[in-house]
Amino acid sequence: MSQRPKIFIVYTGGTIGMRKTARGYRPEPGNLQRLLDEIPRFADAELPEFVIEEFDPLLDSSNMTPAHWLQIADMIRRNYAEYDGFLVIHGTDTMAFSAAALSFMLEDLAKPVILTGSQVPLEETINDAQHNLLTSLLILGRYHRQLAEVMIFFDSLLLRGNRARKVSVDSFAAFASPNYPPLGRVGIEIALDPRLALPPRARTPDLNMLEVVELGSATVGTFRLFPGLKPALLEAVLAPPIQGVVLECYGAGNAPTADEGFMAAIQAATARDVVIVAVTQPTRGSADLSLYATGRALLDAGVVSGFDMTAEAALAKLFYLFEKGFSPERVKRLMQQSLVGELSVPSDGEPRNWVTWTVADRHG
């Protein structure tokens, strides 16, 4: 009999292990482990072996910061050689930000990392926590040789982490990947398309080594356009010491370019080498500044297209590129290239067919 795979769980906090108190749900140390010990399914031989290491203190994910991203990454790095895959239990509010950040931070990644959580605590009678945890562990255990990227599993979908967004606060189907197909779907069977997944990124023969790039020292941010925007507000956002801004534009990358004050603020910032990346506000679609005259005006002013990147991925990528010490011009170029699957590239026109691996299948 083959040895069961080993999975390391980083428990950051979030709804999944919370307890109800007089002031609302809040994380409680040790509560998640206690709940799992009471559920026989988590001791099933069908699951991989797993251990849990908790954050101290546990977080509501609204308090997540780049320092916590580094804490997660360091916990994975310290245990990288010993385990076959990694599960990060995380609150839903900032899960997409953390998944995007980790996708850049974990250089040379050759093992799977899944983030999951729940909309309802595990202690409640009706919850999505048990399904999300069990299925994430099953995927990590069975397919750890086929998957080597940062992902989110939620409800029935396995998503690329830097393509995912939270789309609902009151549905078990809380996450979607609007501009990239799910890597897998879970129903009666587990169906994955391995051609949609990233290959291992390890640059050395030693697949048990992992480099981590610390994010957080760069000064970057996001700004969402809205009708009636006063140029002075944009000027404040773009003022020194800002290095880069994700500009959430209308439609395919449109903005109020007829406003001279708005354009002056953009031009003054790009003249100081501030990198401004246009993404689209709609959930689905791409910001291509070459399509419309208003977008072209931004392009002429030095703004670059972020195409179909999510705002979360674009922000994480700005952090990463500036952390690498690249010049503003190189950051602009790389923002328009796919580094870890965060950005669509021209397709080969070939249809993609699902490859179904049934529940009875095992990793090869």
LOPAVO-624298 format. One record per residue (C-alpha): x, y, z. Coordinates in steps of 0.2 Angstrom, whole numbers, plus 5000, padded with zeros to 4 digits. Layout:
LOPAVO-624298
XYZ
...
END
This chain:
LOPAVO-624298
500050005000
500750174995
501050305008
499750435011
500250605005
500550735018
499750905018
500251055029
498751175034
499051355038
497551415048
497451605047
495751625054
494151675046
492351625047
492751435046
493251405064
492351555072
491251535087
489651645090
489851765104
488851905111
489752025100
489551915084
490651775077
492551785081
494051665079
494451565094
496151475096
496051285095
494251285090
494451225072
495551075078
494351035091
492851035078
493850925066
494250805079
492450775082
492050745064
492450565059
492650605040
494250705044
495050545050
494550445035
495950345027
495450415010
496150585015
497950635015
498850655032
498750835038
499350945052
498751115056
499751265062
498751415068
499151605066
499351685083
498251785084
496951715072
496351845060
494651905053
495351925035
494852105034
496352135045
497552045033
499052145028
500652105017
501552065033
500251915035
500551865017
502351845021
501951745037
500951625026
502351615014
503651585027
502551445035
502451365018
504351385015
504851315032
503851155029
504051145010
505250995009
504250885021
502450905013
501650864997
500451004997
499851155007
498051215012
497851395018
496251415028
495751605026
494351725028
493351755012
493451945012
495251965007
495551785000
495751844982
497051974987
498051844997
497951714983
498551834970
499951894981
500551714985
500551664967
501951794964
502851774981
503051584980
504451574967
504951404960
503351334966
503251144961
501851094973
500051144975
499351274987
497551294989
496651434999
494851395006
493651445019
491851455022
490351575022
489651485038
490651425053
490951235054
490051235071
488451275063
487251135058
487051195040
488751255033
489951245018
491451225029
491551035030
491351015011
492651145007
493951075019
493650895014
493650924995
495251034996
496150895006
495550764993
496150874978
497850904987
498050724991
497550644975
498250774962
499750844971
500850784956
499750864943
499551034951
500851164955
500151334958
499151444970
497251404969
495651444978
494351304980
492651354985
490951264984
491251164968
492551264959
494451244959
495051414952
496751494948
497151604963
497651754954
496051744943
494851734957
493651864964
492351854978
490651884970
489451844984
489251875002
487751765005
487951614993
489051464996
489651494978
490651644984
492051644971
492151654952
493551664939
492651774926
494151784913
494851604915
494051434915
494051344932
495451224933
494251094940
492451064945
491850954959
490150864959
489850674959
491550674951
493150774952
493450844934
495050934931
495851004915
497750984917
498051094901
497351244910
498551224925
500251294926
501751184925
502951174940
504051334941
505551254949
507151324941
508251194949
508250994950
507851014968
505951024969
506051034988
506751214988
505651364988
506051544986
504951684994
504851864988
504351975002
502952104997
502452255005
503852385005
503252464988
502052604989
500652554977
498752564978
497052554968
495852684963
494152664956
493452794944
491652864947
490653004939
490953174947
492753124952
493653284957
495453294950
496153344967
495653174974
496553084960
498053204963
498153154981
498152964976
499552994964
500553104975
502353054980
502952924987
501652824976
502552704964
501152624955
499252624955
497952504948
496652624939
494952534939
494152604923
492552604915
492152474901
493652424891
494752554899
493852714897
494052864908
493453054909
494853104897
493853264893
494153324910
495753424908
496153414927
495953234927
497153214912
498353334920
498453234936
498853074925
500153154915
501053234930
501153064938
501752964923
503053104920
503653064938
503752874933
502252824942
501652664934
499752674931
498952514925
497152514919
495952374923
494052364920
492752384933
491552254926
491852074933
492052004915
493152074901
494752164897
495452344898
496252374881
496752554880
496952544861
495052514857
494252684861
494752864859
494652894878
495752744881
496952794868
497052964877
497652864893
498852764883
499652924876
499752994893
500852844899
499552724906
499752544902
498352414899
498052284912
496952184900
495952054909
496952054926
495852074941
496152224952
496852104965
498052024954
498652184946
498952254964
499952104969
500952114953
501452294956
502052244973
503052104966
503852194952
504352344962
505052224976
506152144963
506952314960
506352334942
506352504934
504652594930
504852554912
505252374915
503752364927
502652434913
503252304901
503052164913
501252214918
500752174901
501552004901
500851844909
502051784923
501051664933
499451644923
498751804929
498451874912
497751804896
498851774881
498251744863
497451574862
497951444849
496151434844
496051244849
494551194859
494851134877
494050974882
493850924900
494850774906
493850694920
494750604934
493450504944
493350494963
494050314961
495650374952
497250404961
498750514957
499850434944
END
